[in-house]
């Protein structure tokens, strides 16, 4: 299952290296000034993949701040859609997709993955990449 939640433009394919987490605290785990996670991995121009974001509503503004500073990911893929991620992606113009646990499990950290949007039904998508 892959579902388009928000897309900022009319592209049909978004590709990048995967940065995979289980859960993320947007306010604590992301540095909008550098575009890095607290463990040092960069998310700039990457595909950020996680199960769910947790934390306060201020976390949405961290995604927005990443975008304003040119440090945003190419896309966010999450299993459990939450308001923090949704609002932050819309504010920051970050493409957002909801994926199933099976797709999440197949993503390999650092691999090149692509989200391919169905050209007829723009609400559906498919994940392709180094599996």
C-alpha positions as CSV (number, residue, x, y, z in Angstrom):
1,X,0.0,0.0,0.0
2,X,1.3,3.4,-0.9
3,X,-1.0,6.5,-0.8
4,X,-0.3,10.1,-1.8
5,X,-1.1,12.4,1.1
6,X,0.4,15.6,-0.2
7,X,2.4,16.6,-3.3
8,X,3.7,20.1,-3.9
9,X,3.9,19.7,-7.7
10,X,3.0,17.5,-10.7
11,X,5.9,15.1,-10.6
12,X,5.2,11.4,-11.0
13,X,8.5,10.1,-9.6
14,X,10.5,11.1,-6.6
15,X,13.9,9.4,-5.9
16,X,16.6,9.6,-3.3
17,X,18.7,7.7,-0.7
18,X,16.6,6.4,2.1
19,X,17.1,7.5,5.7
20,X,15.1,5.1,7.8
21,X,14.0,5.4,11.4
22,X,11.5,3.7,13.6
23,X,10.0,6.7,15.3
24,X,11.1,10.3,15.1
25,X,10.7,13.3,17.5
26,X,10.6,16.1,15.0
27,X,11.6,18.8,17.6
28,X,14.3,16.7,19.2
29,X,15.7,14.6,16.5
30,X,16.0,17.1,13.6
31,X,18.3,20.1,13.3
32,X,16.7,22.5,10.8
33,X,19.9,24.6,10.6
34,X,22.0,21.7,9.3
35,X,19.4,19.2,8.0
36,X,20.8,16.4,10.1
37,X,19.4,14.0,12.6
38,X,20.7,13.8,16.2
39,X,22.8,10.8,15.1
40,X,24.5,12.8,12.4
41,X,22.7,11.5,9.3
42,X,21.7,14.1,6.8
43,X,18.1,14.2,5.5
44,X,18.7,16.9,2.9
45,X,17.6,15.7,-0.5
46,X,16.9,12.2,0.9
47,X,13.8,10.2,1.3
48,X,12.9,10.2,5.0
49,X,11.1,6.9,6.0
50,X,9.7,6.2,9.4
51,X,6.8,4.6,11.2
52,X,5.5,7.6,13.1
53,X,6.4,11.1,14.4
54,X,5.9,11.7,18.1
55,X,6.0,14.8,20.2
56,X,4.5,18.3,20.4
57,X,2.9,20.4,17.7
58,X,6.0,22.5,17.5
59,X,7.6,19.6,15.5
60,X,5.6,20.6,12.5
61,X,7.5,23.9,12.3
62,X,10.8,22.0,12.3
63,X,9.8,20.5,8.9
64,X,8.8,24.0,7.8
65,X,12.2,25.4,9.0
66,X,14.1,22.7,7.2
67,X,12.4,23.7,4.0
68,X,13.0,27.4,4.5
69,X,16.7,26.8,5.1
70,X,17.0,24.5,2.0
71,X,17.5,21.4,4.1
72,X,14.3,19.5,3.4
73,X,14.0,15.9,2.4
74,X,12.8,15.1,-1.1
75,X,9.9,13.1,0.4
76,X,8.6,11.7,3.7
77,X,7.2,8.2,3.8
78,X,5.4,7.2,7.0
79,X,3.4,4.2,8.1
80,X,1.2,5.9,10.6
81,X,0.0,9.3,9.3
82,X,0.0,11.9,12.1
83,X,-0.9,15.6,12.3
84,X,2.7,16.6,13.1
85,X,4.0,15.2,9.8
86,X,1.0,16.3,7.7
87,X,1.1,19.9,8.8
88,X,4.9,20.2,8.6
89,X,5.0,18.8,5.1
90,X,2.2,21.0,3.8
91,X,3.9,24.1,5.4
92,X,7.3,23.1,4.0
93,X,6.2,21.9,0.6
94,X,7.5,18.4,1.3
95,X,5.9,15.5,-0.6
96,X,4.2,13.1,1.8
97,X,3.2,9.5,1.3
98,X,1.6,6.9,3.6
99,X,3.0,3.4,3.2
100,X,2.2,0.0,4.7
101,X,4.4,-1.8,7.2
102,X,5.4,-4.2,4.4
103,X,6.9,-1.4,2.3
104,X,8.6,0.1,5.4
105,X,10.1,-3.3,6.2
106,X,11.5,-3.6,2.6
107,X,13.3,-0.2,2.7
108,X,17.0,-0.5,3.3
109,X,18.9,2.4,5.0
110,X,21.0,4.2,2.4
111,X,19.5,2.5,-0.6
112,X,18.2,4.5,-3.6
113,X,14.4,4.3,-3.6
114,X,11.7,5.9,-5.8
115,X,8.1,6.8,-5.2
116,X,6.2,6.4,-8.4
117,X,2.8,8.0,-8.5
118,X,0.0,6.5,-10.6
119,X,-0.6,8.8,-13.6
120,X,-4.3,8.0,-13.7
121,X,-5.1,7.8,-10.0
122,X,-2.8,10.4,-8.4
123,X,-3.8,9.1,-4.9
124,X,-1.9,5.8,-5.4
125,X,1.8,5.2,-5.6
126,X,4.4,2.4,-5.7
127,X,7.8,2.2,-4.0
128,X,10.7,0.9,-6.1
129,X,14.4,0.6,-5.4
130,X,17.3,-1.4,-4.2
131,X,15.5,-4.2,-2.2
